[in-house]
Amino acid sequence: MAPPQGQMRPGRQLAALGLIFAVLYLMVFFAGASGSWQERLEPKLGLDLIGGTRVTLEATTEDGSPPPAASLDRARGIIENRVNSLGVSEAEVVTEGDRNIVVSLPGQNRDLTEIGNAAELRFRKVLKATDGGEPIQPQASPSPDASPAPDASPDAETSPDAEVDASPGAEAGGEGGMAQPDPSDPATDPSASPEASPAAAPDTEGPVELAAVQAKVGEAAWAAATGLQAPADFSADPTLFETLSPFGELTPAEVRVLPATVQYNVPYVTCDKLMLRQAGSIRDESQQVVACEGLIKYFLDEAKVLGTDVSDASGVMDQTTSQWVVSLNFTGSGQRAWTELTREAFNNTDQQCEASALGQDGKCRVAVVLDNEVISSPEIQGVLTGDSQITGDFTSATANELASNLRFGALPLTFEQQEEQSISATLGTEHLRAGLLAAGIGMLLVAVYSFFYYRMLGIVIFLSLILSALLVFGAMVVLGRQIGFTLTLAGIAGLIVSLGVAADSFVLYFERLKDEIREGRSPRSAVPRAWLRARRTIISANAITLMAAVVLYIVSVGTVKGFAFALGLATVLDLVVVFLFRHPIMSMLARTKAFLSPRVSGLGRAVKTADDETPIRNPRVKEA
């Protein structure tokens, strides 16, 4: 026989809860899951629970002022894309203050040293080349006369499909060829790095004015430097060694403001100091600049092709050389600019490239400049009308990292790494153990209190907490796979706080129930009436907690977001348990004889028995 109208059907609500559990844990074990059954039950853990690396990057500007907020936010997005391209979706990239970006990456052996590079790509024709090492006194080592390199042939035939030079040192270059300089030539050996020479002092100074640098070196040294038409030859004019010596006292920050001709012609401006310039000091693509490849100092033309002209980049293995290269796809305008640049370099238009800058076959070279560093300077052996490659001493990891930086764009700001912190897996495990212990103690205290104060009803409270915990755990596992949710120590704190929210809801319900019984109603009639009176209060209290969690999630950064998300998730699932388990199970218990005993139920003195019930005065609820 069907139950009377208005009678609740607890079986249906419990069945709905069972269906939710079934769907959730089917997703836990099968939706995007892999590995063993135990691995499928593991939620994604954050940096503070499994260890990892945290790096703080500080944005620097020319005048030392904080960068624009929009630029900092754009840089954060680019860095986040770069980090995620490493294949670690749980990475956290947040802004801190008005100039810092903090990168947190769970897992060990993560190299984040290059993640803050500006990744500004420039293609510049090499006009001149000279030694960029430490100057030598003329008495100790006179400089031999340099023999001229072969002149470029103006009648060389150009073709969209120029052949690739198969001579030693040549590398493939897209549809044409870009030959690398001969590694046996010490003047073009890229392996000769600045690390081989004495290290210069770090550039820690603020903005420097050119007038201050002129005053520091003196009128005589400045006049001699600006009057040079070529790199100073100390063997031909030994007096220049002493005259120009004040330039050797300049710091990298002071070297940075020198005119390009002075940087190139004064031997005291070494590659050590040029390589330590603040990133961004040769950003202006319309200016001729000086940069180094190893210990070779180049005078470079203005940039005709920029990183923004590249539409896509990828690290690939060159099948002809079995070397890793970075393949570049240009935009429409970028392809035209690249073709014109290679035409100029191949024909040596207007004889701009001096003999010192020519390659083995007498053709101009094009320097690939990334963040002020020349990573390769291949000789152009044909007019390139298609996509091209950046060649160099790449591995699979470095080629893909460079491609990732170019693909996601250059940073609008210059960053310096301020701090790198590594958290061991052992420390993370201790954090996790402490968090779980705190959660277990919190649940145990709630259970002890509920059994002491509510007696048999403590079973309902305990089962409610267990069901809520299982729902939260399953949701965290699924959300970790689907949206990258990561459980942190702050998230565990949010779950512990949610225990108070759950306790508040059953206290409201049970105290209302006790009030109804004290007013003379039987337990059977008191349960639905107490539910009607407590339901609105429970919903309001949980709604306020949920709104607070949402607001906190929106306005917060870092681990605080994890706290807010965990608190909000646990609050929603607590409402599910309240409606689909706690109230239905109470309706079923109200029909048992044990529920009528105040010593067993903990509801106080029942003044009516089940056989002598007072009709409920609320017309919206009818007795069974």
ZISULLIN-V527681 format. One record per run of one state. SS is the DSSP state (A for helix, B for strand, O for the rest). FROM is the first residue (numbers start at 1). TO is the last residue. If there is no record, write none. Layout:
ss->{SS;SS}
from->{FROM;FROM}
to->{TO;TO}
//
This chain:
ss->{O;A;O;A;O;B;O;A;O;B;O;A;O;B;O;B;O;B;O;B;O;B;O;A;O;A;O;A;O;A;O;A;O;A;O;A;O;A;O;B;O;B;O;B;A;B;O;B;O;A;O;A;O;A;O;B;O;B;O;B;O;A;O;B;O;A;O;A;O;B;O;A;O;A;O;A;O;A;O;A;O}
from->{1;10;31;37;41;45;46;47;51;52;61;69;85;92;97;100;107;121;132;170;174;176;180;194;197;210;218;219;227;239;244;245;250;252;257;260;266;271;276;289;294;296;301;305;307;310;319;323;331;332;348;349;352;355;358;365;371;373;381;388;395;396;409;414;424;425;455;457;483;487;488;489;519;523;556;559;590;594;597;598;602}
to->{9;30;36;40;44;45;46;50;51;60;68;84;91;96;99;106;120;131;169;173;175;179;193;196;209;217;218;226;238;243;244;249;251;256;259;265;270;275;288;293;295;300;304;306;309;318;322;330;331;347;348;351;354;357;364;370;372;380;387;394;395;408;413;423;424;454;456;482;486;487;488;518;522;555;558;589;593;596;597;601;624}
//
